[in-house]
Amino acid sequence: KTGARTIASTHHLQHFCAPCGDVEGTVEQVQSATTRVERSSGRRYHVVVVNGQDVDLAYVYVPDGPDAWRNVGLTVGCGARDVPAILLSPSRPQPPSPSTSASENGTSG
């Protein structure tokens, strides 16, 4: 739920998948951000839906000042890994510092 609230509080988000080899992000205007509950293998989890499409918070960034984008998955603690914590506009990853290395944060969210 926190991921949807974080996204809903902005007007734009950026999709950027570093593990997929993305070189440039895609900016999308946020018109709606909600969650729905799913069950799989006896476990319950929340799916974030932005503008009617499921999103993986590990690859979604929200504005963080005039020239930077912050990773939502890392911000809300969903266990994103191997992704930059910050993108500098336009979608240039900031090198991770040892204390913010995304690979230390568990599984993808």
Secondary structure, DSSP 4 states (H G I P E B T S, - for coil): -HHHHHHHTSSEEEE--TTTT-SS-EEEE-S-EEEEEEEETTEEEEEEEETTEEE-GGGEEEE-STTEEEEHHHHHTS---SS-SEEETTTEEPPPPGGG-GGGS-S--
